[in-house]
Amino acid sequence: MRLAEFAELCGAELIQGNPDQPVRQVSTDTRALERGDCFIALQGPHFDGHEFLDDAAQRGASAAVVSHHPTRAANSPSVLALLQVQNTLTALHKLATNYRRLMPPTTRVIGITGSSGKTTTKEMIAAVLGQRFNVIKTEGNKNNHIGLPLNLLKLNPEYDFGVFELGTSHPGEIAQLTGFCKPEVGVITNIGLAHAEFLGGEAGVAKEKGALLEGLPANGEGLAVLNADDKWFAELRARTRAAVVSVGIENFADIRASEIKINGDVKFRLNIAKKREDVYIRLRTLGRHQIYNALQAAAVGYMQGMDLDEIREGLETMEFPGMRMQEVTRAGIRFVNDCYNANVVSMTAALRMIRETPGKGRKIAVLGDMLELGEHSRPAHLEIGALAAQSQLALLVTVGPNARWIADGAVSRGMESHRVLPVSDAQQAADLLRWLLRDGDFVLLKGSRGMQLEKVLAAFELK
């Protein structure tokens, strides 16, 4: 768009440059800039984008959004068009919000949140819809107050759907993100103890995640896709004026899975309850919990008029994101890299996966700290330890200070203490496992992002 229009959308004053100059794309990272882009100079506690204006100019940026006119001698002020605002982050938010309003009704947005499974569900929804429609999706997991606006700015009228992940760690963030993207469809994967240090337990998590539902349109224009097997289902359903489609395995739901078979991958029958339609689906991944993600993707596709064969094709051919139930074999040892993050919901799912997945060798779990649980940390880790004791593990390795409570919970529920091995960090875990593991073992790696348990896998790359 023209620079003058761009300035209006973000509430900026064009203090230098040609108002008819075009803006191609937007970036907050000079390393990602291309010729003709606009650089937004964000400021934070440990960085100031204004210090990189020269870099932006050298990389071909044609404009920059700034909160003050550069004063030091530099080439950038004479090269870049400058748009001045009071706060560059607020300008990014205004830009994304106003840009979203420019999209025609034919370009619809799907917002996805939940305590776990957001990224995989996002990928599944995009894969299903992509069988028929033109789709853009969140890159990676850029789902916060910076990443979501940047993804929204990649929408254009050529797309039928934007599939965006909404993340949160503090109260009010989901409502803010929902305000940016104005979704017609909202998907909540599940509710559990995640970021409970800031959200205040499961009730607080449900309250925060449910803000997505309150932002959906009513009068038949909005759609909420909810997990009927989640204990917060009824409360979440009551918070929206949109139409609700439920999915589930255990409880009655509009779209259900049955005849589940776990054998190196996941097979199930997907059934549309009211229509008595069904299709058999095979997911190229591990874990029963992936069925819920697939059901929600199927629900979104079905409600957009897709047939079951299209839905099956999308689910069976999708590429799963890295470090999420990613199976890797090293030196004859079968690893499941599920290191991207961890909370009670995803830990529980991972332990169920290792218990249900058949294998000839020993089953071993390497479980790291679940972070940001605050006062809930000790009971949550003890709960996971109790589950580990019931998961048919030959060995349990716990990594980190909080994970010692996992070890305590396992021993208290009957797991022999010599099979429970607490260590301090990922490097110690790697050193220990290099001595203990043998050909044919099946090893789960699961912990919060800060624990970096993928280092354990890296230690076996050279073996």
Summary of the structure (lengths in Angstrom):
residues: 463
radius of gyration: 23.9
end to end distance: 53.7
largest distance: 73.4
contacts: 1715
relative contact order: 0.08
helix: 37%
strand: 23%
